[in-house]
């Protein structure tokens, strides 16, 4: 019979480093408050492979989501659609109580969202408000970006 060899990790082992994760973060220069001396990283703010380039501007879907989720009157579901050369269309579901019957309020909400997004991402997208539950809800990680641009 052969020998069974068990290996364990030493407590003093260096932390495992993984390169090219495509996570966007920075290294924190100050030591950890707990006393450890190894390098630490800041919170992960996004992934470089999620980045979109629209009209020469780097845009992360998280930027769009942050603006949309801070806007009252809209739901939790949205889809970013890229068309033609660099046209960005964002379909946003209204909240259940988001439509009071006045079209002027919808137009004002569309313009408000478009201006807030322009201030955040430097591109003014076309906003299309859709009824609640009309956008597909995907299982697991939502697929929010549809890129139909011409290559």
C-alpha positions as CSV (number, residue, x, y, z in Angstrom):
1,X,0.0,0.0,0.0
2,X,1.1,3.6,-0.7
3,X,1.5,6.3,1.8
4,X,-1.1,9.0,2.3
5,X,0.6,12.4,2.4
6,X,-1.4,15.3,3.8
7,X,-0.3,18.9,3.2
8,X,-1.4,21.9,5.1
9,X,-0.9,25.6,4.6
10,X,1.4,27.3,7.1
11,X,-0.1,30.1,9.1
12,X,2.8,32.3,8.2
13,X,2.4,31.8,4.4
14,X,2.2,34.8,2.2
15,X,-1.3,35.7,1.0
16,X,-2.3,34.3,-2.4
17,X,-2.0,36.9,-5.2
18,X,-4.1,36.6,-8.3
19,X,-3.1,38.8,-11.2
20,X,-5.2,39.9,-14.1
21,X,-8.6,39.6,-12.4
22,X,-9.9,42.6,-14.3
23,X,-11.1,44.1,-11.0
24,X,-10.7,47.9,-10.7
25,X,-9.2,48.8,-7.3
26,X,-6.2,50.5,-5.7
27,X,-3.6,49.4,-3.2
28,X,-3.9,51.0,0.3
29,X,-0.5,52.3,1.5
30,X,-1.3,52.5,5.2
31,X,-1.1,49.4,7.5
32,X,-4.1,47.5,8.6
33,X,-5.7,48.6,11.9
34,X,-5.6,45.0,13.0
35,X,-1.8,45.1,12.9
36,X,-1.1,43.0,9.9
37,X,1.6,44.3,7.6
38,X,0.8,42.9,4.2
39,X,-0.5,45.0,1.4
40,X,-4.2,45.6,1.3
41,X,-6.5,46.7,-1.5
42,X,-9.4,49.2,-1.5
43,X,-13.0,48.2,-2.3
44,X,-13.5,46.8,-5.8
45,X,-15.3,49.5,-7.8
46,X,-15.9,47.5,-11.0
47,X,-14.4,45.3,-13.7
48,X,-12.4,46.6,-16.6
49,X,-14.1,44.0,-18.9
50,X,-17.5,45.6,-18.1
51,X,-16.4,49.0,-19.4
52,X,-18.1,50.4,-22.5
53,X,-16.6,53.0,-24.8
54,X,-19.3,55.2,-26.2
55,X,-18.3,58.3,-28.2
56,X,-14.8,58.0,-26.9
57,X,-15.9,58.0,-23.2
58,X,-15.2,55.1,-20.9
59,X,-18.5,54.2,-19.2
60,X,-19.1,51.6,-16.5
61,X,-22.6,50.2,-16.2
62,X,-22.3,50.7,-12.4
63,X,-22.3,54.5,-13.0
64,X,-25.6,54.2,-14.9
65,X,-27.1,52.0,-12.2
66,X,-26.1,54.4,-9.4
67,X,-27.9,57.3,-11.2
68,X,-31.0,55.2,-12.0
69,X,-31.4,53.7,-8.5
70,X,-31.1,57.2,-7.0
71,X,-34.0,58.5,-9.1
72,X,-37.5,58.3,-7.6
73,X,-40.3,57.0,-9.7
74,X,-38.5,54.2,-11.5
75,X,-38.2,50.5,-10.9
76,X,-35.2,48.3,-10.3
77,X,-34.9,46.9,-13.9
78,X,-33.2,48.5,-16.8
79,X,-31.4,47.6,-20.0
80,X,-28.6,49.5,-21.8
81,X,-28.7,49.1,-25.5
82,X,-26.0,50.3,-27.9
83,X,-27.0,50.8,-31.5
84,X,-25.5,52.1,-34.8
85,X,-22.1,53.7,-34.4
86,X,-22.5,55.0,-30.8
87,X,-26.1,55.5,-29.9
88,X,-27.0,54.6,-26.3
89,X,-30.6,53.8,-25.5
90,X,-31.5,53.0,-21.9
91,X,-34.8,51.3,-21.3
92,X,-36.0,51.9,-17.7
93,X,-39.0,50.3,-16.0
94,X,-41.3,52.7,-14.1
95,X,-42.1,51.9,-10.5
96,X,-45.5,50.5,-9.8
97,X,-46.6,53.9,-8.6
98,X,-44.5,55.8,-11.1
99,X,-47.1,56.8,-13.6
100,X,-49.9,59.1,-12.6
101,X,-51.5,59.4,-16.0
102,X,-49.9,62.7,-17.1
103,X,-47.6,62.4,-20.1
104,X,-45.8,65.7,-19.1
105,X,-44.6,63.9,-16.0
106,X,-43.1,61.1,-18.0
107,X,-41.3,63.5,-20.4
108,X,-40.0,65.5,-17.4
109,X,-38.7,62.2,-15.8
110,X,-37.0,61.2,-19.1
111,X,-35.3,64.5,-19.3
112,X,-34.3,64.4,-15.7
113,X,-32.7,61.0,-16.0
114,X,-30.9,61.9,-19.3
115,X,-29.4,65.0,-17.7
116,X,-28.3,63.2,-14.5
117,X,-26.7,60.6,-16.7
118,X,-25.0,63.2,-18.9
119,X,-23.5,64.8,-15.8
120,X,-22.2,61.5,-14.6
121,X,-21.0,59.8,-17.8
122,X,-20.5,62.8,-20.1
123,X,-22.8,61.2,-22.7
124,X,-26.5,62.0,-23.1
125,X,-28.4,58.8,-23.7
126,X,-31.9,58.3,-25.1
127,X,-34.2,57.3,-22.2
128,X,-37.2,55.1,-22.9
129,X,-39.6,54.6,-20.0
130,X,-41.4,51.2,-20.1
131,X,-44.2,49.7,-18.0
132,X,-43.3,47.7,-14.9
133,X,-42.5,44.1,-15.6
134,X,-41.9,44.6,-19.3
135,X,-38.2,44.1,-19.4
136,X,-36.8,40.5,-19.1
137,X,-35.6,39.4,-15.7
138,X,-32.6,37.1,-16.0
139,X,-31.8,34.4,-13.5
140,X,-28.5,35.0,-11.6
141,X,-26.4,37.8,-12.9
142,X,-28.5,40.2,-14.9
143,X,-27.5,40.9,-18.5
144,X,-28.0,44.6,-18.7
145,X,-26.0,45.6,-21.7
146,X,-27.0,44.7,-25.3
147,X,-24.3,45.8,-27.8
148,X,-25.7,45.9,-31.4
149,X,-23.1,48.4,-32.7
150,X,-21.5,47.9,-36.1
151,X,-17.9,46.7,-35.7
